[in-house]
Amino acid sequence: MTSLNTNAIPARPSGFWLVAGRIWALWVIILFTVSMLIFMIPFLLFSYFLPDPKKTQRWHILARIWMGVFLPLAGTPLRVRGREKFVKGQSYIVLCNHNALIDVPASYPGIPGPNKTIAKIEMAKIPLFGLMYRTGSVLVDRKSEASRRESVTKMKEVLQMGLHMCLYPEGTRNKTDQPLKSFHDGAFRLCLMTGKPIIPSLLFNSRKIMPDGVAFYFRPCRMGMHFLDPVVPQPGETVESLKQRVFAIMHDYYLNPTEAI
């Protein structure tokens, strides 16, 4: 087992490494755009026009192939640990930490089974990419109370269809010097509403790849995604107690992972 200093904030790149990271970022943008256009063809042919859950099932297969090509060529291969935590036929609420933009394209295909994530509606308006984004997401307008209420109903429907729901309980990217930001209530309220187990997961090294506050920079580095044991809500448990229990599990593992990346 390799010790991981996951709590350390990477030093800001400068000089040669800053220039090299920006050149690599240009390559990553070109790679993402070209590969997206290629995978857009089978996506439109075999996924986009189908009803859910088949639509998301087909898209998840394509996304795994796409990211299986993109991530290694971008210099950020993903190593996943703990897939055996998922029981076939059971849908889960998967919770991920969130440090950088690379987290979403890595975590979506990393989850073993078709899933959707909660996402802001603005991203769905991007030409072409928005079609893929819309398929893998429950969209929400954060400025609209009605949209937020509707998103809860949609997430429950996702779980009832046998799909996983992937959520980032920190809400936004963690730009603090702490391992995790405090969690919002939504994921835990959804858990208590549906009785679906939570699978905590930790993403490693994305903060090194895309450090906060450094514009147009990308550093090649292996990523890790570790799934932990399912957390089942206990009788009489509250949103607050469940939230604190899961936070402690994820915080402790992030500081002391039991498996190497």
PyMOL commands that set and color helices and strands:
alter all, ss='L'
color gray80, all
select helices_A, chain A and resi 15-46+54-73+83-85+103-110+121-125+129-135+145-160+186-194+206-209+239-255
alter helices_A, ss='H'
color red, helices_A
select strands_A, chain A and resi 78-81+93-96+115-120+137-140+164-167+198-204+223-227
alter strands_A, ss='S'
color yellow, strands_A
deselect
rebuild
show_as cartoon
